[in-house]
Amino acid sequence: MQPIGKYIVVSSIDEEIKTESGMILSGEDTDQLRYKKGLVVKPGTDVNVIKENDLIYYDKGHSFTMIIGGNKCTIIRESDVVVVC
């Protein structure tokens, strides 16, 4: 599998979010957040900065999901990445 251009294949990471007071947010609460954490599976042919296995945060409103080889993958554009960890 090779994404073309500025597209990136990402495996989404569901994380437990804890507030400053120690309260853990539910899945419904975390769905309200704009950004999502993910692991880069494969960067596109024109992606230079983001590498395979990078941990990123991306704008989930601009992503879409596909099933590739039986695995559920999220597809984003390089411009939708806001943080590389």
C-alpha positions in Angstrom: 0.0 0.0 0.0 1.4 3.4 -1.0 -0.6 6.6 -0.4 -0.2 9.1 -3.2 0.7 12.7 -2.9 0.1 14.5 0.4 -2.2 11.8 1.9 -1.2 9.9 5.0 -2.6 6.5 6.3 -3.1 6.7 10.1 -4.0 4.1 12.7 -6.2 6.0 15.2 -5.4 5.7 18.9 -8.2 5.9 21.4 -6.8 7.5 24.6 -8.2 8.0 28.0 -8.3 11.7 28.8 -8.1 12.9 32.4 -9.0 16.4 33.5 -6.8 18.5 35.9 -9.2 17.5 38.7 -8.6 13.8 37.9 -11.9 13.1 36.3 -11.7 10.7 33.3 -13.7 11.8 30.3 -16.1 9.3 28.7 -15.9 8.2 25.1 -18.8 10.6 24.2 -16.9 13.5 25.8 -13.7 12.7 23.9 -15.7 12.5 20.6 -16.4 16.2 21.1 -12.7 17.1 20.8 -11.6 18.4 17.5 -8.2 16.6 17.4 -7.4 12.9 17.5 -4.2 11.0 18.3 -2.8 8.6 15.7 0.2 6.5 14.6 1.4 7.1 11.0 1.2 3.8 9.1 2.4 5.1 5.8 3.1 8.7 4.5 2.3 9.6 0.9 4.8 10.0 -1.9 5.0 13.8 -1.4 5.1 13.9 2.4 8.6 15.0 3.6 8.4 15.9 7.3 6.1 13.1 8.7 7.6 9.6 8.8 6.2 6.1 9.3 5.6 5.3 13.0 5.4 9.0 14.0 2.8 9.8 16.7 0.6 12.7 15.6 -2.5 14.7 16.4 -4.7 15.5 13.5 -8.0 17.4 12.7 -10.4 14.5 12.7 -13.1 16.6 10.9 -11.1 16.3 7.7 -10.4 12.6 7.8 -12.1 9.6 6.3 -11.9 5.9 7.0 -11.2 3.0 4.7 -10.8 -0.7 5.1 -7.5 -1.8 3.6 -6.4 -5.4 3.7 -9.0 -6.1 6.3 -7.8 -3.3 8.6 -9.6 -0.1 9.4 -7.4 2.9 8.5 -7.9 6.6 8.7 -6.8 8.7 5.7 -5.8 12.4 6.2 -3.9 15.1 4.3 -0.5 16.3 5.5 -2.0 19.8 6.1 -4.4 18.3 8.7 -1.6 17.3 11.0 -1.2 19.8 13.9 1.4 18.1 16.1 4.1 15.5 15.6 5.3 14.0 18.9 
